[in-house]
Amino acid sequence: MVKVGIFTLMTGIAGPSGFGSASTAEKVTDGIDASNLTAIVTGGASGIGLETARVLALRNAHVVIAARNMEAANEAKQLILKDNQAACVDVLKLDLSSMKNNAGVMFCPYQLSEDGIEMQFATNYLGHFLLTNLLLDKMKETARATGIEGRIVNLSSVAQLHTYEGGVELDKINDKDYYSDKKAYGQSKLANLLHANELARRLQHLWHIFLVSDRISSPVKQEEGANISVNSVHPGLIMTNLFRHSGVLMRVLKAFTCLLWKNVPQGAATTCYVALHPNLKGVTGKYFVDCNEFPPSKLATDKVLAKQLWDFSNKLVNSA
C-alpha cells in the first residue's frame, strides 16, 4: 500500500474518490454549497490553513480563523475578502499551546508550554483535544437541531509513522533526556489520529444508542445522540512555516524528493474534501491521504493505546 501511495503521489493519478495528489482544494469542493455550515479552522492565518479557510469561504461556509497571531489572522481575513467580498469570515484568538486560552509546531527544540507540557504534544495534540471537547456539546446540539452532520477533521501526518517505540510515551511526555524533536512531532501526529479514532468510536456508539432508542417507549436523553463524524488526514509534504526549526534540512530533503512535494492548494485538498464532500456522509474513524481512504499504521488502530491517551489527556486538561 505504501508503494502504491508513493506512485500515485508522484503521478497524481486519481484514486477511487476521483481525486489524487494533484487535486486542489477548489477542485475537490467544486459545486458544493456549504452556506449552512460554520467551520473553525485552526492555524488558518497562513499556509494550508489559510487555503483551507479561503476555499471553505468560497463555498459559502461561515469561516472562523483561529490563530495565535491576531495580526496575521486579520491579514488572512483581508486576503480572503479581497478576492471574495461576499465571504463570511471572523477571526478568533486561540493559543493551542495554552490550556488557559483555548496551530501547530514542528521539530522544535525541547521546551514546555506555559502549562508545563512538552510543546509539540501540547500544541499539536492536547490543545486540539481540549478545543474539540469544548465544542462538542454545541456540535451535538446543532447536528440534532438541524439534521446536518457535524464533521471534525484532525490534521495528522505521515510523520505519525516515525514516533517513539511505544507510539505515545505517556510516562515520558516531559522527559527532556528522552526527547527527540522528530519523534516528538511524530508522537503528536499519532496522538491526533488516535484521538480521532477514539472520539469516532464514542460518538458512533452514542449515535447507535440514539437510533435504537427511537424505537422504544423510553428514549434516551436527546443529548446522547451524536450525528458527528471524526476523521484524520495527511495533507502531504508542503513547505510551509512549520519548517522554521529545520529549514535547511528540509530544503535539502526537498531537493532530493522534489516529485513528492505538493503546493499549498494541493496540500489543503484532503482537509477540504473530508470536511465538505457529500460522498463522505456517515464515514467516520478513517484516515485519508490524497483525498482517498488509506490504511493507518498498526499503532494508530490500537484501541487500548487510544483509550489510555484519552484518559491521560483528560487528566492533563483537568489538572491545568
Disulfide bonds with the S-S distance in Angstrom:
none
